[in-house]
Amino acid sequence: MAEGPVRTGTGHGPGTDGPETGAPGFGTRLAWLLDHRGLSATELAGRAGSAADEVRAVLAGERPGEASLRRLAPALGLHAVDLFVLAGATVPDDLAPLDTAAAQPASRIVMDAVHLPPAGRHELLRFVRSLPQEDRRSRFAPEQPAPLADGPGGRLIRMFRYRNLNWSGLAHALAVVTPTYLSAPTYGVIGAGGKELTPRLVTDFAALLGIDARELALLTGVVLPETPQPAAPEAVDAAALLWEVRRLSAAQARNVAGLANSMRAEPRSEYRVNLPGR
């Protein structure tokens, strides 16, 4: 398999991410992940119920189809929507959030939840999971103030879009669960490929995405100079909440946001920016 990640870049054609020749494609990045886990193509194929030749073809640069990505995601322990985005594939409607109008309450839920004690966060998560699944009434079509590049930055910002976080929601959520404090438009620049993905950004994005930072670095081609600290417990719970809330309607999400705020010991105006000790 391929050895070690390289710096981020963009390119076109089989096995590449954009215009920069030699930029790592999805197959290469997936091979790095398998190397990191000590997993062979045959073992992954067995877990996914796929043919070993099919997995080898993906590792060699062949673009995976929808059925292949759906099988590979659980075998890799990843959400299917994340694997579709990382592979640069079109996300099927059934994997998208239920309601784009739930974006604003989604970020508010995270911002209030991190101020709760562990028992409160877990109670809130149980409540969200207990809510009934409503029918999808429209296709997921989030507002796109600017186009997203077909590269590492664009893919990570797109992963947050599929968690119902726009630039503003991402800026607020990251500011309370990680040391990263950037303006909302800066995330647009990152998504457009105009700002390099730094190790710090990848590590903090990973915390809110609920993905191991080392593995997200491999899947984006960003070198981490040192092993990152584990995500704070508040960030772990925030990531779980953010994932579960994506299946809610806007009305359900607003109710959860009201509950999260009511559970706080201090008023919402007293947001703590950055978690203690992070």
Disulfide bonds with the S-S distance in Angstrom:
none
